[in-house]
Amino acid sequence: MSNLLSLSKILVYGGYIIVAILVLLLMVLIHELGHYVAGKILKFKINEFSIGFGPKIFQKTKKNGEKVTLRVLPLGGYCAFEGETEDDLNNPEAFNNQKPWKRLIVLFAGAFFNFLSGIIFSFILLVSCGYDLVEVKKVDSASMNYGIFRKGDVIVGVENEDFDFVHDKYLNSLITENLEEKYAKNGDIKSTYDYMYTEKGENRYMKKESISYEVVRDGDDITINAYINVIYDEKGEYVGWSMLNTEKTTNEFEIATHKYSFGEALKEAVPFTFKWAWKVLIIFGDLITGQLSITSLGGPVTTINMIASYTQQSISYLVLLLPLIAVNLAVFNLLPIPALDGFQMIFTIIEWIRKKPVKREVVNMINNIGLIALLGLVIVVDILQFVL
């Protein structure tokens, strides 16, 4: 029986793996579609549009000679333009013979399409699940904040500081940051506490204090002063906080992630996506400066495993991952790293300024070395994820 249950779990997880692979394929399709659409608009000759690498599973040749291919390894894809990797001055249709500004548009279009999809996915996330804001769902007469908070209040900041997910400033972190600073020590807590309870054999003392919140109520931005219980240990040292009257979990006061209205999500989807892009850049900066370990990275295998794991827990996690993956692909592909679009754009700009191209042999050599190094890094970080 246990073997059947294990087999069942494996099969179920296998289904989520398939979902994860399809998500990556979708992202690759969107990226390559950007190159393809821009190329078609600017009348570039396209030889093949491929999703995946390796041996082909399916291929169709269109009347104009373009090949559409699905390949075995769903870890990338490409849109192959005529004369993209060689210099052929006698071929007017060759990619490298097109005007630099046209090539820049085509090269940029892949990331641009990923970013556009990120905006759409962000809209879906905000309207279906919400993300960074907190809404008051219930305040009954037993709550210490009865008459202060109202049902429907959307909390957007604490102590004159707005939530900012780019720098990991959420409700919990901002409250903790302010309380640790203001109420770090209360030596006479045993004579001034409002409520006492026992946790793991140790006494905990709750003291009601005031804290300000920035709130959106009926469309208006207001600031309210509400109560919160600061928790101390026997020595009067700060150990935590609670928005409830006691240590017990009750339904006297309930909050949840705020789901944006259609109009709110429409308004916030673009800035939300730009914020994600900035957060991705911050993460890359932390990797370069050593503030973030390389083990924090993950290649395609890790990404697939992560998508599958989170989706298995809740479909809402998949809705969250979609804009993140889309924006990550957009930003990553614009970085001036060999084998990526950003690298090709740099050399195209150099050619535009110099009025002549850098030798194709040099560009291809750097590109190939970079590709090997990038693939090696991807393999290493994937292995580290499963070894460490």
N, C-alpha and C positions, 0 to 999 in steps of 0.2 A: 504493500500500500504506500509506504514512504517513497519507494522508487517511482511510483506513478505520480505522486505529488511533486517530486523533484523534477520529473520529466515535464509535468504540466507547467511548473514555474519557468523552466528553461524555454519551453515553447512560447509562453506568454512574453517573456523577456525578449525572445527572438523577434516577436511581433513589434515590440518597441524599437528594437535595433533597425528593423526595416523602415519604421516611421522616421527614425533619425537619419538614415541614409537618404530617404526621400527629401527630407528637409535640406540636407546639404546639396542634393541634386538641384533642388529648387533655387537655392542661393546661387549656385554655379550657372544655372540656366539664365537667371536674371542678369548676372554679370556679363555673360557672353552675349546675351541678347542686346545689351547696351552697345557693345562693340559692333554687333551685326547691324542693328538699326541705324546707327550713326554712319557705318560704312555704306549701307544701301542708299541713305539720303545723299551722301557725298559722292555716290557713284564709284565706289571702290570695287575692284573685282575680288570676290570671296570664293575661295576654292572649297572650304569645308567648314561646317559648323558642327563641333563635336562636344558631347557631354560625356565626361569620363576619359580615362587613358587606357592604353593597352589594346589587346585584340578587340575587334569590333563585334558587337552582338547583332546590330542592325544598321543598315545603311541604305539611304535612298538618294538617287541622283535626280535633281530637278532638271527641267528643260534647259535652263541657262548654264548647266554644268556644275552647279553647286551641289556638294554632297552634305547630307544631314546624317550624322552618325551617333550611335549610342555604343559606348565601349564598356569593357568589363569593370575597370576600377573606377568607382564613383567618387573619386577624390579630387576632381578638378574638371577641366574642360578647356576648350580653345575655339577661337574663331580664326581660321587660317586665311590670311589675305595673300593675294598673288605677290610674289617677290618680297615677302616680309623679312626674310633672313639673309638676303643676298643683294648685291648691287648689280643691277642690269640696266644700264643707261639706255639700251635699245628697246626696252619694254615700257611703253607709256602707261600701262596698267599696273605696273609694279607698285607696291605699297610705298617703298622708299623713294619713288619718283614723284609722289604726290606732294603738294605744297605742305610745308611744316605746320601751318595753322590747321589744315584739314586733318593731318595725322594726330595732332594734339587733341582735337575734338574726339576722334575715334578712340584714342587711348584713354581719354578721360571718361568716356561714355559708360564704360563698364562699372566703374566706381559710382558714377552718377546714378545709374539705374539701381545699384544696391542701396544708395542713400534714399532714393525715391521710395523703394520698397520698404526701407526702414521707417519712413514717415507713415506709410500705410499701416505697417505692423504696429507702430507706436499708437496710432489712432485706435486700432483694434484693442490693444492692451489697455489703454486708458479708459475706453468706454465699456469694456467687458469686465476688467478686473481692478483697474486703478493701479496706482503704484506708490507715490510718495506722500500723498496727503492723507489725513486721518479724519474720519467723520464720527461724530457722537451719535450713537444709535439709541441710547437709553439713559435717562437720568431720573431715577425715581426718588420718592421722598426720603428714602433711607440714606441717600448719598450725601456726603459732606458738601458736594457741589450742586445740590438741588437749588434751583432758582438762579444759579450762576451760568452753568452751561445749559444749553437747550438742545433737544433732539434736532439733528440736522446741521448743527454747527460743524463747519469744516476747519480743523486746526491746521494752520499753515506755518506756524513759527512759535518759538519759545523765547521769552526774555529778549524781545526785539531782534531776534535772529531767525530768518526764514529757513525752512527746510531746504537742503541742497544736496541731492543724492550724488552729485559729481564729487563732492568732498565728504561723503558719508555722514551728512548731517540730517538725521531723521528725528522723530519725536523722542524715542528712547535715548539716543545719544545726546541730544541737546538738553533734555531734562537732567540726565546723569551728570553731564559736564557742568551745568549750573549749580546743581545741588552739592556736588563734591567741592565746588569752589566756595559756596556760601555757608554750607552746613557740615563741614568736614569734621568738626569736633563739638561735642556738647557734654562737658564734664559732669554737669549736675543732672543728667538725663533721668536718673532714678527718682528725682523729686519733681520733675516737670513733664514727664511723659503723659500722653493721652490714652495709650493702650499698650498692654504688654502681652506677649505670647512666647511660646517655646518652640524652637526649631533645632532639631537634632540634639536635644538636651541642653541647649543654650538659650538664655533669655534674650528676647529681642524687644526693643522699646520703640513705639511709634510716636512721633511728635508732629502735629499738624502745623504746616507752614504754608506761606503764600508764594505763588509763582505766577508770572504773567504769561498769557498766551495770545498770539495773534490769530484771529478767527475771522472767517467769512460767514456772516449770518444774513440770510435773505438778500444776498448780493452785495452787502456792505462789508468793508474791512473795518474791524473793530479790535480793540485790545481789552481783554478781561483779566481780572485777578482772581484766580481760583485756588482751591486748597489741594495740597498733596501731603501724604504722610511720609516723612523722612524716617528711615529705620536706623537705629543705633544698636551697638552691642553693649555688653556690661560696662565697658570702659568709656562709653560715650563716643565711640568711633563710628563714623558713617559706614553703613554696610549696604544701603539700598533705598528704594522708595516704592510707594504704592499709591495708586489713584483710588483705592478702595478704603473703606472705613476700618477694616480689620485685615488680618492676614489671610482670612478665609476667602476662597473664590466664591463670589456672589454675583448676582445679576443686577446689583444696585446701580452700577455705572458700566456701560458698555461702549466700546469704540471699535471701529473697523476701518479697513482701507477704503478711502473715498473713491467711488466709481464716478468718473467724469460724465457729465451729460454730453449729448451729441455735439452741442455747440461748444462746450468747454474743451472736449477732445479735439474738435476741428481746429480750435484756436491754439491749443497747446502742442499738437502733434509735431509741428516743425521745430519750435524751440526745444522740445523734449528730445528730439532726434539729434539736434546740434549739441545738446548737453551730453548725450551719450558719446558722440564723436569726440568731444573734448575729454571726456573721462577715459576713453580708449587711448588718447594721446598721452594723458597723464600716466597711465599704466605703462605705456612704452617708455616714457621718460624715466619712470621708477626702475624699469628693467635695465636701462642703459646706465643709470647711476648706481645700480647695485642695491637700491632700496627694496627691490622685489626680486625674489629668487627665480632662477630659470625654471625651477620645478613648478612654478605657478603657471607656466605656459602649457599648452597642449596642442598636439597635432590633430589630424583628421580622426584617428582612432579614438583619442581621448574625447574629442568633440562628440563623436557618435555615441560613445559610452555615456557621456554626460547628458546628452539630449534624451537618450533612452531611459536613464535612471530618473531624471527629473520628471519626464512625461509619465513614467510609471506611477510616480507619487500623485501627480495631479496634472490635468490638461492645462491648468492655468500657468504652470511652469513653462510649458511649451510656448504659450502666448507671450510670456515674458522673454524667452530666449530668442524668439524670431527677430525682434528689432535689434537686440544686442548682436546677434550673429551678422545680420545685414549691415549694420553700421561698422562692425569690426572688419568685415571684408572690404567695405568701401575705404576706410582709413588705411588699412594694411596695404591694399593694392596701390595706394597713392604715395607710399613711402619710397624714397629713392634707393631701393634695395634691388640688386641685380635679379633678373628673372621676373620682376613685377612691372606693372604699367608705369609706376612712378619713375623707375629707372629709365625706361624708354622715353618718357616725356622729358627728362633732364637732357638726354642726348639730342632730342629733337629741338629743344630750345637752344642748345649750344650750336647746332647746325644752323638754326634760324639767325642767330647773332653773327656767326662766322661767315655765313653765306655759302658754306660748303660743309658736307657731312664729315664726321669722324670716320676713319676707315672702318668698313663693315667688319673686317677681321678682328679688329681691336674690340669693337662693341660685342661681337659674338663671343669672343674669348672671355671677356668679363662676365657676360650674361651666362655662359655655360658654367664657369667656375662658381658664380653666384647661385645658379640653379642647383648644382651638386651640393654646395654648402647648405643651402636652404633645405633641401631634401634630407641631408644628413642631420641637420638640427631638428627637423620635424620627427625623424625616427628616434633620435636621442630623447627628446622631451616626452614622446609617447612611451618609450621604455621606462623612463624615470617615473612616470605617473603610476606605472604598475609595479615597479620595483620598490620604490620608497614608501 
